[in-house]
Amino acid sequence: MPAARPRLLYVTDLAYQARGRRYCDEDVHLTSRLRAHFDLALCHPLDAAALMDGFDAVVVRNSGPVLGYQGEYDAFRARALAVGARVYNPLTGKADMAGKQYLLDLTAAGFPVIPTVDRVEDLHLLPSAERYVVKPKLGADSLGLRIVPGGRIAEHVAGDVLIQPCVDFAYEVSFYFVDDDFQYALYAPDPERRWELRPYAATAADLEFARRFVDWNDLGYGIQRVDACRAPDGGLLLVELEDLNPYLSLDALPEEARDAFVAAFTASLSRFAQGALSPA
């Protein structure tokens, strides 16, 4: 008899409205390719907890910011952990999957990250700046982000927020990984048009920078996007490490690079899902 094909529950919000890009197109393309290798069904993130028992693995992709359904997402995580469901990306992520605390932890550990504190009393630990970025610890997709004059920072800090100096960067660049393997990089040459991305030729130093964060997160499986900015001194600083549902901007890639990513993603999912099919 032929070997059983892994069954995947692919979690996506096809109706999610994102500024400047269509998340749904990316998932339509990816699932059309994955169906050649898996028995696959799509579901909305609010339905994942109820449906996941019938599948070998749950793939969380463009499910939108969880702020809009935090309670349901927490219930999904709790149920997945309780029943031992195989979730891709694995729920052990220490970066955006767990909120923004990691930016504080990485700052304290001396990693090359935009310096971050979470109390006005700690502003002296940051480089002096005319403007500061204030954003929620549980924020996503720039929701709740504000740029505040330095002299009025105390007026704008309330609740669980992060405070960072507003960096006058040259451009933003993102490095995309499947498991521990670098796939491609994209950058926004114009900081004012950050969703107009172009392929970026990553240097050895760039990749050494990005791999530090992938190694730190230690996921084993999954897609991660390392978002960085080119600081005034020429170095890179981490902006965000997206390990929950990173948008991939596949439409910005040439066809050959897009196909290479799909092949790497398919191979990773196959290895991941086979763990559920293998005898104990």
C-alpha positions in Angstrom: 0.0 0.0 0.0 1.2 3.5 -0.7 2.4 5.5 2.3 -0.2 7.7 4.0 0.0 11.4 3.0 0.3 13.7 5.9 -2.8 15.7 6.7 -2.3 19.4 7.3 -4.7 22.0 8.8 -3.5 25.3 7.2 -4.6 28.2 9.4 -5.1 31.5 7.6 -7.5 34.5 7.6 -8.1 35.0 3.9 -10.2 38.1 4.5 -7.5 39.9 6.6 -6.9 43.4 5.2 -3.3 44.4 5.4 -1.9 47.7 4.4 -0.2 47.6 1.0 -0.3 43.8 0.5 -2.7 40.9 0.0 -2.0 38.1 2.5 -4.6 35.9 1.0 -2.8 35.7 -2.4 0.3 34.3 -0.7 -1.7 31.5 1.0 -3.7 30.7 -2.1 -0.4 30.2 -3.9 1.3 28.2 -1.2 -1.6 25.9 -0.6 -2.0 25.2 -4.3 1.6 24.0 -4.3 1.4 22.0 -1.0 -1.6 20.0 -2.2 0.7 18.0 -4.4 2.3 16.6 -1.3 -0.3 16.7 1.5 -3.9 16.2 2.2 -4.7 19.8 3.2 -7.6 21.9 4.5 -7.8 25.6 5.2 -9.5 27.1 8.2 -9.9 30.4 9.9 -7.8 30.9 13.1 -11.0 31.0 15.2 -11.8 27.5 14.1 -8.3 25.9 14.6 -8.8 24.6 18.1 -12.0 22.8 17.2 -10.7 21.2 14.0 -7.0 20.3 14.7 -7.6 16.8 16.2 -8.2 15.4 12.7 -4.8 16.4 11.3 -1.2 15.3 11.6 0.1 18.9 11.8 -1.3 22.4 12.1 0.4 25.1 10.0 -0.1 28.6 11.2 0.4 31.0 8.4 -1.2 34.4 7.6 -3.6 34.3 10.5 -3.4 38.1 11.3 -2.5 39.8 14.5 -3.7 37.8 17.5 -4.6 41.0 19.4 -8.1 40.8 17.8 -8.7 37.4 19.2 -6.3 37.0 22.0 -8.5 34.8 24.1 -9.2 32.4 21.3 -5.5 32.2 20.4 -4.6 31.5 24.0 -7.2 28.7 24.1 -5.8 27.3 20.8 -2.3 27.2 22.3 -3.5 25.6 25.5 -5.4 22.9 23.7 -2.5 22.2 21.3 -0.1 21.8 24.2 -2.5 19.7 26.2 -3.1 17.2 23.4 0.4 17.2 22.0 -0.6 18.7 18.6 2.2 19.3 16.2 2.0 23.0 15.4 4.2 24.7 12.7 5.8 27.0 13.8 6.3 25.1 17.1 4.8 26.9 20.1 8.2 27.1 21.8 9.2 30.4 20.0 10.7 33.0 22.2 10.2 36.0 19.9 7.0 37.7 18.6 5.1 34.5 19.3 5.5 35.3 23.0 5.1 39.1 22.7 7.8 41.7 22.7 9.5 40.9 25.9 12.4 39.4 23.9 13.4 42.9 22.8 14.1 43.8 26.4 15.9 40.5 27.0 18.1 40.9 23.9 18.9 44.5 24.8 20.0 43.4 28.3 22.1 40.6 26.8 24.0 43.0 24.5 22.6 41.7 21.1 22.5 44.1 18.2 18.9 45.2 18.6 17.3 48.6 18.7 17.8 49.5 22.4 14.5 48.9 24.3 13.2 49.6 27.8 9.7 49.4 29.2 9.7 52.2 31.9 10.2 55.9 31.7 12.5 55.5 34.7 14.9 53.5 32.4 15.1 56.1 29.6 18.7 56.9 30.7 19.7 53.4 29.5 18.8 54.4 25.9 20.8 56.6 23.6 19.5 60.2 23.8 17.0 60.9 21.0 14.7 63.8 19.9 11.9 61.3 19.3 11.0 57.9 20.7 8.9 55.0 19.4 6.3 53.7 21.9 4.5 50.5 21.1 2.5 47.8 22.9 4.3 44.8 24.2 1.7 42.6 22.6 1.5 44.7 19.4 1.7 43.5 15.8 1.6 44.9 12.3 2.4 48.4 13.7 -0.9 48.4 15.7 -0.7 51.0 18.5 2.8 52.3 17.5 3.4 56.0 18.2 6.3 58.3 17.6 6.6 60.7 20.6 8.8 63.8 21.1 11.4 63.2 23.7 10.3 66.0 26.0 6.8 64.5 26.2 7.6 60.8 26.6 6.2 60.6 30.1 2.7 61.8 28.9 2.5 58.9 26.4 3.6 55.9 28.3 0.9 53.9 30.0 0.3 50.2 30.4 2.5 47.5 29.0 4.6 49.3 26.3 8.1 49.4 24.9 10.1 52.5 24.4 12.9 52.8 21.8 14.8 55.7 20.3 13.6 56.6 16.9 16.4 55.4 14.6 17.2 57.4 11.5 17.9 54.3 9.4 19.0 54.1 5.8 16.6 51.2 5.0 14.9 48.1 6.4 15.9 44.6 5.3 14.4 41.2 6.2 16.1 37.8 6.1 13.8 34.7 5.7 14.7 31.3 7.0 13.1 27.9 6.8 14.3 25.8 9.8 17.9 26.9 10.2 18.5 27.5 6.4 18.6 31.0 4.9 16.3 31.3 1.9 16.3 34.9 0.7 16.4 38.6 1.7 14.3 41.6 0.8 14.7 45.2 1.5 12.8 48.5 1.2 15.2 51.1 -0.3 12.7 53.9 0.6 11.9 54.1 4.3 8.7 55.9 3.5 7.5 53.1 1.3 8.4 50.1 3.5 6.1 47.6 1.7 7.8 48.2 -1.7 10.3 45.4 -1.4 13.1 44.3 -3.7 15.5 41.4 -3.6 18.6 42.1 -1.4 22.0 40.5 -1.9 22.9 39.5 1.7 26.6 39.6 2.6 28.3 37.1 4.9 28.2 39.7 7.6 24.5 40.2 7.1 23.8 36.5 7.4 26.0 36.2 10.5 23.9 38.9 12.1 20.6 37.2 11.2 21.7 33.8 12.2 22.5 35.0 15.7 18.8 35.5 16.3 17.6 32.3 14.6 20.1 30.4 16.7 18.9 32.2 19.8 15.3 31.2 19.1 16.2 27.6 18.6 12.9 26.5 17.0 14.2 23.5 15.1 11.4 23.7 12.5 9.5 26.6 11.0 9.7 29.9 9.1 11.3 32.9 10.7 11.8 36.4 9.4 14.5 38.6 10.9 13.6 42.2 10.4 16.5 44.7 10.7 17.4 48.3 9.9 20.7 49.7 8.6 21.7 52.1 11.3 23.6 55.4 10.8 26.9 53.8 11.7 26.4 51.2 8.9 25.6 48.3 11.2 22.4 46.3 11.4 20.0 46.4 14.3 17.2 44.0 14.9 13.7 45.5 14.6 11.7 42.4 15.1 12.0 38.6 15.0 8.8 37.2 13.6 8.3 33.6 14.5 4.5 33.2 14.6 3.1 34.0 11.2 5.6 36.0 9.2 4.3 37.4 5.9 6.8 36.2 3.2 6.4 38.8 0.4 6.8 36.0 -2.2 5.4 38.3 -4.9 8.6 40.4 -4.6 10.8 37.4 -5.6 11.7 36.2 -9.1 10.1 32.9 -10.0 13.2 30.8 -9.4 13.7 32.1 -5.9 10.0 31.6 -5.1 10.1 28.0 -6.3 13.2 27.4 -4.2 11.4 28.7 -1.1 8.3 26.5 -1.8 10.6 23.5 -2.1 12.3 24.2 1.2 9.0 24.8 2.9 7.5 21.6 1.5 10.6 19.6 2.6 10.5 21.1 6.1 6.7 20.4 6.5 7.2 16.8 5.3 9.9 16.1 7.9 7.8 17.8 10.6 4.5 16.0 9.7 6.2 12.6 9.3 6.9 12.8 13.0 3.2 12.3 13.6 3.0 9.4 11.3 6.0 7.5 12.5 5.4 4.7 15.0 6.3 5.6 18.6 
